[in-house]
Amino acid sequence: MSGTSQVNNSLVKYDNPLLVSTNKDGRGKNKKGLETKQNLTPTEDILNSILPPREWTEDGQLWVQYVSSTPATRSDVQSLQEYLDQKLAQRQARETGICPIREELYAQCFDELIRQTTINCAERGLLLLRVRDEIRMCIACYQTLYESSIAFGIRKALQSETSKLEMQREIKALKSEVSDLNNFCMEMKEKCEEVERKETERATEEDEKHTEVIEFKKKHNMMLKKELEQLLSIPVEAPEGGGK
């Protein structure tokens, strides 16, 4: 694509490209017969400071394209709106959310509105430039803050994942300890039940032995009592020759 036939893909209106140098490196003095833009009016000077000319090198030729200083009409504004909608549709810009394409096209549209306003009133154009730069600075701050928050979120997520792994290991260790303690409790409980059972059996045996001893003593006492009663019931005979 040659410089003279370059298509203006920007929403900002530019003049036709001018060939300013034929040097291979795109530098050096202009040669005779090459086009350049001189004797700029104050409005054009302000426009060039707000929207600098575009330069590119092609086939060893340096081309420059200045922003247009032609005043805009009502139809130009309507065409700008239609062109904006067309570009949004062609480049498939998102209607909502963050979209770099939509941001770029609206920035170009705003630059074109600044161009149109500056031609009619340079002071108003400079004030709009100030507003534009402030908006861009705020957006850049928000982007930096967003990127910083993303990085902070990633760091926190990594820390959280590390802490999560450590907690999982600790939970696993504690569960193992709880399981060991439960097994120990079960063993101690079984031992206690075994001791209680043995003690109950021993106490039962002792009670049975004690009962047998008591019964034996009672029977023995009964026998002794009967023997004693029998002995007491036998009459005592008087000795012979006794008395007067």
C-alpha angles and dihedrals in degrees: 000000000000123000094242092055098042112141116234103232093175125094087227111094114239133183122244114290117265125214107229105166140018096196114125092234092046093243136106137067123320113261125226113278095025116121123244137161115246139164094038117198119235090255092051090047090053090046091052091050091050096040109021118213118266117242132190139160122232128172090349092306125117115221128189129192121197125205112259119260093195112124115246124238130208090264089053090057091049090048089050090054092048091046090050091052090046092051092047090053095044095050092041095235118188116253094214138023128026112336122164091197093055090044091052094048094047089048089054090047091052090049089052090051089050089051092051092046095046092056090057097037121009094193092054089048092052090049090051088049089055090050091048093051091047091051091048091048091050091048090049089051091049090049091050090047091047093049090046091050090048091051090046090049091050091050091048090047090052091047089047091050091049091047089046091054091048091048091048090052090047091048090050091050092047091048089051090049091048090050091051091048091049090052090048090050090050091050091048090047091051090048091049091050090048091050091048091049092050092046090049091050091047091048090049091050091048091050091050092048091046090049091050091050091049092048090048091049091048092051091046091050090049091052092048090047092052092048090050092049090049091051091049093048094058110098118236113240119222114241117253119262092019123138134035 
